[in-house]
Amino acid sequence: MFASAVGAVLLLGACAADPGQASPSAPAPSTGAAAAASPGSSAAPEAERRSANARVVARVPLSAPFDGHEAWGTDLAFQGDYAYVGNYEGFTVHDISDPTKPKVVTRVVCPGGQNDISVTGNLLFLSVDDPRDGDTCDSSPGDPLGGWEGVRIFDISDKAHPRYVKSLATACGSHTHTLVPAKDDPGKVYLYVSSFGPDENSSTCKPPHDSIAIVEVPVAAPAQAKIVAQPLLFTDGGADDDTRPGATSGCHDITVYPEKDLAAGACIGNGILMDISDRVRPKVLQQITDTENFSIWHSATFSNDGKRVIFSDELGGGVAPACDAKTGPDKGADAVYDITGDRKLERRAYYKLPRYQTATENCVAHNGSLLPVPGKTIMVQAWYQGGVSVVDFTDPDHPKEIAYVDPAPLSASGDEPQLGGSWSAYYYNGYIYSSDITKGLDVIAVDDPLTDPAKKVTTAELNAQTQVAYPE
């Protein structure tokens, strides 16, 4: 979430072609899950660790022009043989037709944080949540109380030369956005734009900010995209004191399950369940708070049957070492909720990464997605420097880790901490793809009887916050 560190703009991306190919992955020690330091162990990890059933099969390092100090990798989206990776400096198109040898097709320079990303058809969308001095890709950092922020749209029909189409300014910027297919109209998609953090002194983001923006995009005419609604989701008066339990000043992330007409919102101070049967008039069914253990409601993932949702808590905003004994197993964790027959949320259990990380490693629950395993709720999830973890949530009261890859700390004990680790980790057509903040794209293979059935499922497109059902 540390997006408040940067922001963005739009325009025809300066496409700097980088024909680089993945370098061979360094052999990871086959330690097995039992060898990892467990809660209670005083041993600090000094090298990359992984379970015996997981291995990194390719790594594509960040390279020019994405080699600056804050050229941080962010979210991922997929389509056919391509993976799209957001970056604070723009985005990268990867050819993943051979997942073990991914190649950079192009890196599009268009600075702005976070550049949260989604794709559909020939369109790519980026979120900008850091003020710029204009809406072009050659803009500079702008007035923090009045600069441009919002959504940018690109045409990606030519993967090597993405073309900027349009920008839309949205109130308080666009920290993230969620792609929402229109109901019964394949010619139209919507974006639910999440943003937060109003300021009395801002000209573009004044409180109250209890709403999201809804953008309508005609897929054949994206230049005609427009904001069509800004529904009010909360009635607490736009509280901007996020230290008060349950206070909210906007949403961080929204996951939709269009086939179920449901959405789950992670809205800083609380979680919400929504009915989205009317796409431009979402209806809040319930708001929940967790004043004991949740600090920043960050993201959500539905079970395939739509009867459960897993919320994450980004304690410390992604920059703190929250995977330690002091923080404990229930904070900076996932919380599993049932969705009852009358569409209410009831908490079942928490899940936290089962390995302590060092004091120099930023680590907390972050972005993940389901593996399409029939009859199971298995999720892969990024934990920043805690690495990538595959977890079985099928028994909601006893979630259990199946596999993991845990990188070496970026800083040695006693040194200045460095920001890094896996921002997003998603399963796509047989492999896990991880966007590492400072290192680039990792491709991970998991071979395990519990997860192997997922390899039989092929997906044409994946935007993790837009869930699509897989066969049970």
C-alpha positions in Angstrom: 0.0 0.0 0.0 2.9 2.3 0.4 1.7 4.1 -2.7 1.5 7.4 -1.0 5.2 7.4 -1.9 4.6 8.0 -5.6 2.0 9.0 -8.2 1.4 9.2 -12.0 0.0 10.5 -15.3 -0.8 9.6 -18.8 0.1 9.9 -22.4 1.5 7.8 -25.2 4.1 5.9 -23.3 7.6 6.4 -24.4 8.1 2.8 -25.4 11.7 1.8 -24.6 12.1 -1.6 -26.1 14.1 -4.0 -24.0 14.7 -7.3 -25.7 16.1 -8.8 -22.5 15.5 -12.4 -21.7 15.1 -14.1 -18.3 18.4 -15.0 -16.7 18.7 -18.5 -15.5 17.3 -18.8 -12.0 19.8 -19.3 -9.2 19.3 -22.8 -7.7 17.3 -22.5 -4.5 18.2 -24.7 -1.6 15.8 -27.6 -1.3 15.2 -27.1 2.4 11.7 -28.4 2.7 9.0 -26.8 4.9 10.3 -28.4 8.0 13.7 -26.7 7.7 12.2 -23.2 7.9 12.5 -21.2 11.1 9.2 -21.5 12.9 7.7 -19.2 15.4 9.8 -19.5 18.5 13.0 -20.1 16.6 15.7 -17.5 17.1 17.5 -18.3 13.8 17.4 -15.5 11.2 17.3 -16.6 7.6 20.5 -15.8 5.8 19.7 -17.3 2.4 16.7 -17.9 0.2 14.6 -20.7 1.5 11.8 -22.7 -0.2 9.7 -25.7 0.4 10.8 -28.9 -1.4 7.7 -28.7 -3.7 8.4 -25.1 -5.0 11.2 -23.7 -7.2 11.9 -20.5 -9.1 12.2 -21.5 -12.8 12.9 -18.0 -14.2 13.8 -14.5 -13.1 13.5 -11.4 -15.3 15.4 -8.6 -13.5 14.4 -4.9 -13.7 16.5 -3.1 -16.3 16.8 0.3 -17.9 14.8 2.4 -18.0 13.3 0.8 -14.9 16.6 0.7 -12.9 16.2 3.9 -10.8 16.0 4.0 -7.0 12.2 4.1 -6.9 11.5 2.0 -10.0 9.4 -0.3 -7.9 7.5 -3.2 -9.4 3.8 -3.4 -8.5 0.7 -5.3 -9.6 0.3 -7.9 -12.4 -2.3 -8.7 -15.0 -2.4 -11.5 -17.7 -3.8 -12.1 -21.1 -3.0 -15.0 -23.5 0.8 -15.3 -23.7 1.5 -12.0 -22.0 2.1 -10.8 -18.5 1.8 -7.0 -17.7 3.6 -5.7 -14.7 3.0 -2.3 -13.2 5.9 -0.1 -12.0 6.2 3.3 -10.4 8.0 4.3 -13.6 5.4 2.8 -16.1 4.7 -0.8 -17.0 6.3 -3.8 -18.7 4.9 -6.2 -21.2 6.4 -9.7 -20.9 6.1 -12.6 -23.4 5.4 -15.7 -21.3 4.6 -18.1 -24.1 7.4 -20.2 -22.5 7.0 -19.5 -18.8 10.5 -20.8 -18.1 12.0 -18.3 -20.5 9.9 -15.1 -20.3 11.1 -12.2 -22.5 10.6 -8.4 -22.2 8.5 -7.2 -25.1 8.7 -3.5 -24.1 8.9 -1.2 -21.1 6.6 1.8 -21.3 7.9 4.8 -19.4 5.0 6.7 -17.8 6.0 7.6 -14.2 3.4 7.6 -11.4 2.6 5.5 -8.4 1.3 2.9 -8.1 0.5 2.2 -11.7 -1.9 -0.6 -10.5 -2.8 -2.4 -13.7 -5.5 -4.4 -15.5 -6.2 -5.5 -19.0 -9.1 -6.5 -21.2 -9.3 -7.0 -24.9 -7.0 -4.4 -26.5 -7.1 -2.1 -23.4 -4.8 -1.6 -20.5 -5.6 0.6 -17.5 -3.3 2.1 -14.9 -4.1 3.8 -11.5 -2.3 7.0 -10.5 -2.3 7.9 -6.8 0.5 10.5 -6.7 0.0 14.1 -7.9 1.6 15.0 -11.2 1.9 18.4 -12.9 -0.1 17.2 -15.9 -1.8 14.2 -17.4 1.0 13.1 -19.8 3.7 10.5 -19.4 6.4 13.1 -19.5 4.9 15.0 -16.6 6.8 15.6 -13.3 5.7 15.3 -9.7 3.0 17.9 -9.0 1.4 19.9 -6.2 0.6 17.4 -3.4 -2.6 19.3 -2.7 -3.8 19.8 -6.3 -1.8 17.8 -8.8 -3.3 15.5 -11.4 -4.3 11.9 -10.3 -6.6 9.3 -11.7 -6.8 6.6 -14.4 -4.9 6.3 -17.6 -6.0 4.1 -20.6 -3.7 2.5 -23.2 -4.4 0.6 -26.4 -2.3 -2.6 -26.4 -3.3 -4.0 -29.7 0.4 -3.7 -30.7 2.1 -5.3 -27.7 5.5 -3.8 -28.6 4.1 -0.3 -28.9 1.2 0.5 -26.5 -0.5 3.7 -27.3 -1.9 6.2 -24.8 -5.6 6.9 -25.4 -7.1 8.9 -22.6 -6.9 10.0 -18.9 -9.6 10.6 -16.3 -9.0 12.6 -13.2 -10.7 11.0 -10.1 -11.3 12.4 -6.6 -8.3 11.6 -4.4 -6.6 9.8 -7.3 -6.8 6.1 -8.0 -4.9 4.0 -5.6 -6.3 0.9 -7.2 -9.1 0.1 -9.7 -11.1 -3.0 -10.4 -12.2 -4.1 -13.9 -16.0 -5.0 -13.9 -17.6 -6.5 -17.0 -20.9 -4.9 -17.8 -24.0 -7.1 -17.4 -25.3 -8.4 -20.7 -23.2 -5.9 -22.7 -19.8 -7.3 -23.9 -19.1 -3.9 -25.5 -18.7 -2.1 -22.2 -16.6 -2.5 -19.0 -16.6 -0.5 -15.8 -13.8 0.5 -13.5 -14.4 0.8 -9.8 -11.8 3.3 -8.6 -10.6 3.1 -5.0 -8.9 6.0 -3.3 -8.6 7.4 0.2 -6.8 10.0 2.4 -8.7 13.3 2.0 -7.1 16.5 3.1 -8.9 19.7 4.1 -6.3 21.7 2.3 -6.5 19.8 -0.9 -8.3 21.2 -4.0 -8.9 17.7 -5.4 -9.4 15.5 -2.4 -11.4 17.2 0.3 -13.3 15.3 3.0 -15.8 13.7 3.2 -14.6 11.0 0.9 -17.0 8.1 1.5 -17.3 7.0 -2.1 -15.7 5.3 -5.1 -15.7 6.5 -8.7 -17.2 4.4 -11.4 -15.8 4.8 -14.9 -17.7 3.5 -18.0 -15.5 2.4 -20.9 -16.9 1.5 -24.4 -14.3 -1.1 -25.4 -14.5 -0.2 -29.1 -14.2 3.5 -28.3 -12.1 3.9 -25.2 -11.6 7.7 -25.8 -15.3 8.1 -24.8 -14.6 6.7 -21.3 -16.3 8.8 -18.6 -17.2 8.8 -14.9 -20.8 7.8 -14.7 -21.3 7.5 -10.9 -19.7 8.2 -7.6 -21.8 6.1 -5.2 -21.7 6.8 -1.5 -20.6 3.6 0.4 -20.3 4.9 4.0 -22.4 7.1 6.2 -19.8 8.0 8.9 -19.4 11.5 7.7 -16.2 10.9 5.8 -14.1 10.4 8.9 -10.5 11.2 8.0 -9.0 9.9 11.3 -7.9 6.5 10.3 -6.6 5.9 13.8 -10.1 5.6 15.1 -11.4 2.0 14.8 -13.9 1.6 12.0 -13.2 5.1 10.6 -12.9 5.1 6.8 -12.1 7.8 4.3 -12.4 5.7 1.1 -11.4 2.2 -0.1 -8.0 0.6 -0.7 -9.1 -2.2 -2.9 -12.3 -3.9 -4.2 -12.6 -7.4 -5.5 -15.6 -8.3 -7.6 -17.2 -11.6 -8.5 -19.5 -10.7 -11.4 -21.0 -14.1 -11.8 -22.2 -13.9 -8.2 -23.1 -10.2 -8.4 -20.9 -9.7 -5.3 -18.0 -7.4 -4.4 -15.8 -7.3 -1.3 -14.3 -4.0 -0.4 -11.2 -3.5 1.8 -11.8 0.1 2.9 -9.0 1.0 5.3 -11.0 1.0 8.6 -13.4 -1.8 7.7 -14.5 -4.5 5.2 -17.7 -4.4 3.2 -19.8 -6.8 1.2 -21.7 -5.4 -1.7 -24.4 -6.4 -4.2 -23.3 -5.3 -7.7 -26.2 -6.7 -9.7 -26.6 -3.1 -10.8 -23.1 -2.3 -11.8 -23.3 1.5 -11.4 -25.4 1.3 -8.2 -23.5 -1.0 -5.9 -25.4 -1.7 -2.6 -23.6 -2.2 0.6 -24.9 -5.3 2.3 -22.7 -5.2 5.4 -19.8 -3.3 7.0 -17.5 -5.1 9.4 -14.7 -3.9 11.7 -12.0 -5.7 13.6 -10.7 -3.4 16.2 -8.7 -6.1 17.9 -6.5 -7.3 15.1 -7.0 -5.5 11.8 -5.2 -2.2 11.1 -5.5 -1.5 7.3 -8.1 -3.5 5.4 -6.2 -4.1 2.2 -7.6 -6.6 -0.2 -10.1 -9.5 -0.5 -10.4 -12.9 -2.3 -13.6 -14.9 -2.7 -13.8 -18.7 -2.6 -14.8 -20.2 -5.9 -18.3 -21.0 -4.7 -18.7 -17.4 -3.4 -19.5 -18.6 0.1 -16.4 -17.3 1.7 -14.1 -14.3 1.5 -10.5 -13.8 2.7 -9.6 -10.3 3.7 -6.0 -9.2 4.3 -4.6 -6.7 6.8 -1.7 -4.6 5.6 -0.4 -3.6 9.1 2.3 -1.0 8.8 1.4 -0.1 5.2 3.8 -2.5 3.6 7.0 -1.0 5.0 7.1 -2.5 8.5 8.6 -5.8 9.7 5.2 -7.2 10.8 6.1 -10.9 10.5 7.8 -11.2 13.9 7.1 -12.7 17.3 6.2 -9.3 18.7 3.4 -8.7 16.1 2.1 -12.2 16.6 -0.1 -14.5 14.4 -3.3 -12.5 14.1 -2.1 -9.0 13.1 -0.9 -8.2 9.6 -2.6 -11.5 8.6 -5.5 -12.8 6.6 -9.0 -13.2 8.1 -11.4 -15.8 6.8 -15.1 -14.9 6.7 -18.1 -17.0 5.8 -20.9 -15.4 3.7 -24.1 -16.6 5.3 -27.3 -17.5 3.4 -28.7 -14.0 4.2 -25.4 -12.5 2.8 -23.8 -11.6 6.1 -20.1 -11.9 7.0 -19.0 -14.1 9.9 -15.4 -14.5 10.8 -13.9 -18.0 11.1 -10.1 -17.7 11.6 -6.9 -15.9 10.9 -3.9 -17.0 8.9 -0.4 -15.6 9.2 2.9 -16.6 7.5 4.3 -19.4 9.7 8.0 -18.2 9.5 9.3 -15.3 11.4 11.2 -12.7 9.3 14.1 -10.5 10.4 13.8 -7.0 11.8 15.1 -5.6 8.5 12.4 -7.2 6.3 9.1 -5.5 5.4 6.6 -8.3 5.6 2.8 -8.4 5.8 -0.2 -9.9 4.0 -0.5 -8.6 0.4 -1.9 -9.5 -3.0 -2.8 -13.0 -4.0 -5.3 -15.1 -6.0 -6.9 -18.5 -6.1 -5.5 -21.6 -7.7 -8.2 -23.3 -9.8 -8.3 -26.5 -7.8 -11.8 -28.2 -7.9 -13.4 -28.6 -4.5 -10.6 -26.6 -2.8 -9.9 -23.0 -1.7 -6.2 -22.7 -2.3 -4.6 -19.3 -2.6 -1.2 -18.0 -3.5 -0.2 -14.8 -1.7 2.6 -12.2 -1.7 4.1 -11.2 1.7 6.7 -8.7 0.5 10.1 -9.9 1.9 8.2 -12.8 3.5 8.1 -14.1 0.0 5.4 -16.1 -1.8 3.1 -18.6 0.1 0.6 -21.1 -1.1 -2.1 -21.8 1.5 -5.0 -24.2 1.7 -8.1 -22.4 3.1 -10.5 -25.3 2.4 -10.9 -25.9 6.1 -11.6 -22.3 7.1 -10.8 -22.9 10.8 -7.4 -24.4 10.1 -5.7 -22.8 7.1 -2.5 -24.6 6.2 0.5 -23.6 4.1 1.3 -26.0 1.2 4.4 -24.4 -0.4 6.6 -21.3 -0.2 9.6 -19.4 -1.6 11.1 -17.1 1.0 13.9 -14.9 -0.4 17.0 -13.8 1.6 16.7 -10.5 3.4 17.8 -7.5 1.4 19.6 -6.1 4.5 21.8 -7.9 7.0 21.0 -7.8 10.7 21.8 -4.3 12.0 21.9 -2.7 8.6 19.5 -0.1 7.3 16.3 -1.8 6.2 15.5 -1.8 2.4 12.1 -1.9 0.9 11.4 -4.9 -1.3 9.9 -8.3 -1.7 6.9 -9.7 -3.6 4.2 -7.1 -4.2 1.8 -9.5 -6.0 1.8 -13.3 -6.5 -0.8 -14.8 -8.8 -1.4 -18.2 -10.4 -1.8 -18.2 -14.2 -1.9 -21.3 -16.4 0.3 -23.6 -14.5 2.8 -21.2 -12.9 2.9 -18.6 -10.1 4.1 -15.2 -11.2 5.5 -12.8 -8.6 6.2 -9.1 -9.1 9.2 -8.3 -6.9 9.4 -4.6 -6.0 13.2 -4.3 -6.6 14.1 -7.4 -8.5 11.6 -7.9 -11.3 9.4 -10.8 -12.4 9.8 -14.3 -10.8 8.2 -17.4 -12.2 7.6 -20.2 -9.7 6.6 -23.8 -10.3 4.8 -25.8 -7.6 4.5 -29.6 -7.9 2.2 -31.0 -5.2 -0.7 -33.4 -5.3 -2.9 -30.7 -3.7 -2.2 -28.1 -6.4 -1.5 -30.2 -9.5 -5.2 -30.3 -10.6 -4.9 -26.5 -11.3 -2.5 -27.3 -14.2 -5.4 -28.6 -16.2 -7.2 -25.3 -16.2 -6.4 -22.7 -18.8 -7.4 -19.0 -18.4 -7.6 -16.6 -21.3 -7.3 -13.5 -19.1 -6.6 -12.8 -15.4 -7.1 -9.6 -13.4 -6.9 -10.9 -9.9 -9.5 -8.5 -8.5 -12.0 -9.6 -11.1 -12.8 -13.2 -10.1 -14.1 -15.7 -12.7 -15.4 -19.1 -11.7 -13.5 -22.2 -12.5 -15.1 -25.7 -12.9 -15.7 -27.6 -9.7 
